[in-house]
Amino acid sequence: MRVVRDLKSLRACRRAVLAIGVFDGVHLAHRLIINACVRRARRIGGSSVVMTFWPHPRGQKTLYSLEHRLRLLSHLGVDTCVVVPFNGAFSRMSPESFVKKIVCERLKAYAVYVGENFRFGRNAAGDAALLARLCAGCHVRVSISRTVRVNGTAISSSHIRRLIAGGNLASAARLLCAPVSVYGHVVEGTGKGRELGFPTANIDPHHEVTPPAGVYAVRVFFDSTSAKGVCSIGTRPTFDRRATDPVIEVHILGLTKDLYGKYLEAQFIAKLRDQRPFRSASALIRQIRRDILKAKKILS
């Protein structure tokens, strides 16, 4: 997937079929829009283009980081992703200017796909209906997807964020069409895991929403490799009870090499236990061994 991160570099794609939205999380409702865009582009021999925005237009904490979002979009077969920097100048653009200058002149869009709650333009003044009217002036047809509901609740990134923060990972996974995961680069930690005999990769998730503190069985992906692991989210209370900032550490089963600087995804399969302090390092080691045995059984 080609990624364009600057509107000045944006050029028309052959018969561009465009999907527009934040698509934070690329959840079930988002996938319906994006998959329709990809199918239409392939059917007409055109290019599928997804336009997303960073940072979040409403200043919300993101469900998934931008890099995580791009990874998921590439898996859906999108040809080009346009990442629009949501800065002051762009936020002041009128709905009319956005359609004329970006959708029609720059991209020369063949068709556009959005959700029915789509808003755009200065002060979010434009809605999906206005987009359709403005695009009609450029002979571009707009397809508007209805809100998707599960058990009467609208699927939204905000709803999924609440599920993850509350530890309801199974429900969140159903709406994401994939296990809840964190994706970020591996940073240097304190080395405490290696001292205990269980080296860990510390993940910086780039401000993603993370599950509650605890120990989880995870599937790990890096360098086109998959592995099993145990992930701890928490403040290491055995060694520092005053710490407040949670750390995400993954012990990858059977791996001894360092992964510093590499991107790593950890998918949460099952929670093993809550975080708690131990009386000694040896007591913690015994518990980690039990965690690993339990994780192996679950992941097998």
N, C-alpha and C positions, 0 to 999 in steps of 0.2 A: 504494500500500500504506500502510495506517495503521500507525504505530509507537507502541506504548505502552511507556514506559520506567519506569513506576512501578506496582508492584502495587496501590497504594492507588487508582490511577486505573482499574484493570482492571474492566471491566463485561462482562456476558454478551453474547455475539454470537448472532445467530439461528442455531440448529442448528449450533453450533460443532463443526467437525471439527478436532481438535488434533494437531499433530505436535510432539513434545518432544525436544530434544537440543541439544548445543552447536552442531552443524552448522558447525564451523570449516572453512572452505574450500568448503562446499556441493559436495562431490565426488560422484562417481557413486553411491556407496552412500547418501549423504544425499538425493540427488535422487530415488532410487527411493521413499524414505519420503515426501518432500515432495510429489512428483507424485501419489502415491496419495492423499494427504490432499486435495490440490486437486481431483482428479477426483471423489472421494467427495462433497466439499462441493458441487460443481457439480451432481452427479447428484441430490442430495436438496434442492437449492435452499437450501443453508446457507452458512456462512462458513468459509473455510479460515484457520486460525490456527496460526502457528508460534511456539513458545515456545523462546527461546534464552537464554543466560546470559553475563553479562559482569561482571568479568573471567573468564578461564577457571577453572572450578571446581578444576582440579588445578594451577593456577599455571603452566601451560606457556606458552611463547612461542607466540603465535597464528600459524596459517598465514595467515589473512587478518584484517585489523582489523575491528572491529565495523561501521564504515560500509561497508566493502567487502562484508561479509557481507550487510548489509541491501540493498545494491544488487543483489546476485545473487538474493536471495530475491524481490525485487520483480519481477525478470525472469521468475521461475517462476510468476507469477500468484497469489501469496499475497495474501489480503485484509488480514490483520492480523498483525503481528509483535509479540510481547510480549518485551521485553528485561528479563529478571529480574536486578536487581543482586545479584551473588553476594557478599553481605556476611556478617558474623558471625551476624546474626539468622536469615537465610535458611538458612545452612549448618547451623544447629542444629535446623531443623524436622524432625520425624519423618516417615517415609514416610506414616503414617496422616493426619497433619495436612495434608501437601501435597495428598493426594488429596481429602480432605474439604473443606478450606477453599479451595483454589485450583482444582482440576480440576472438582469437583462444584458447590460453592456459588458461587464467583466466576464461573467460565466457563460453568457448566452445560453441560459438554461433551456432545455427542451421540456422538462416537467419538474414540478416541485411537490414534495411530500412533507407534511407537518401534522402535528397532533392538534386536536380541537382547542386545546388550552394555550396554543402558541401565541406569544406576544413579542412584538418587535418595535423598534423605533424609539425615539426620544420619549422618556417617561412611560415606556411600554404602551404607547398610544395605539399601536396597531394590533389587530387580532387576525385570526386565520381568515375570517370573511373579507377583511380589507386586503389581506395579501392576495386572495383570489381575484378580487376586483382589479387591483393594480397590475397583477401579472397578466390578466386578460388583455390589458392594453398592449402588452408585448407578445401576445399570442402564445402565452405560456399557461398550460393548464395546471391547476393546483389540486392535489388530492388531500383531503382532510380526514385523518383517522379519528374515530370516536374514542372517548375515554374507556379504558379497559378496567373492568371491576372483577374482583375475586371475592366471593361471599359478601357482596354488597359494598366492599371497600375499594375505592379507586386506587389503582396501582400508581404510586408516585415515589420519587427518590426520597422525599421527606418521610413517607411511611416506612420505607425500607431502612432508612437511617435509624428510626425509632426502634424497629425490630432488632437490628444488630446491637444497638446500644443497650437494649433490654435483655440481650442474650437469647432471643428467639431466632436462632440461626437457621433452623429447619424451615420456618415460614419465609424468612428472607431469601433462602436459597431457591425456593420454589418460584419466587417472583423474579429472581435474578437469572433463572434458568441455568444456574451453576452454583457450586458451593460458595459460601461467603469466603472472601480471601483478602489478603493484603499483598501489595506489590510495591516494592521499593528497592533501593540499592543497599548493599551490605556495608555497614560502617563498623569502625573499630570500637570494641567494647572494653570492659575492664579486665577481661581474661579470666574472670572468676570461674566460668564454665570449664575452661581448659584445666584450671587448677583442680577442679573436682573430678576430672576425668571424662567430662562430657562437653567437648568444645561446641560453641554455638555461633551461629551467624546472627548478628544484630541487624534488624531491618529498620531503616528509616522509611516509613510509609508515605512521606510527603503529605501529611495532614489528612490522611484518610480516616474515616470513621472505623474504629476497631471494636471487636467484641469486648465484653467485660473481662476484668482480670481473672486469670485462671490458667490451667494447663490443658492443652488440646492435642489430640492426634491430628496430624496434618499431612497432606500430600504436598510435596515441594517440587517446584519447576525452576530450572536455571540452565542456561547454555544448551537448550534443546534436550535436557536431561530431566527425568522425573525420579523422585525418591520418596521414601517414607520419613517421617520425622515427628518430633514432639516439640510443640511451641509453648513457651511461657510468656504470658502477658502480665506484667505487674511491676512492683517496685523493689523486688528482692528483699522482702522483709526479714529474712534470716540474717542478712548482713548489714542492712541499713534501715532501721524502722522509722527514720525521719524522712526518708525519700518520698517525694510526692509525684514525680514524673514517671509514668509507666514506660517500661522497656519491652520491646518485642524481640525475643530470642528464640531461635530455632536450632535444635539439635538434630542434624540430619544423620539418620542411621547409616552406619558404614562409611561415612565420609570423614576424612581427616584433613584434607587440604583447605587452605584459606580461600574465601570467596570475596575478599574485600573489593569494593568498587563495582561488583557485578550486580545485575538486577535479579531479584529472586521473588517468586510468588509462593505464598503458603496458603493452601486451601484448607479451611477448617472442616474436618469431617465429624469429630465428636469431642465433647468436653470430657476430660478425664477427672478433673477435680477442681476445687477452688484454690486460690492462692492462700497460703498460710505460712507463718514463721515456724522454723524448726529449732529445737534446743541446741543442736550442734551441726557441724558440716557433715559428720558421719551419718546422722539421722536423715539429713537431706539427701545424701548419696543413696541411701537405701530406698528412699521414696522415689527418687528418679529412676532407679532400676525397675521398680514396680511400674512406674509410668510407662517406661519403654516396653516392657512385656505386654502391658495392656494395649498400648498403641499398636504394637505388631499384630496382635490378635484382631483388633478392629480393622486395621488396614489390609489385612490379608484376605 
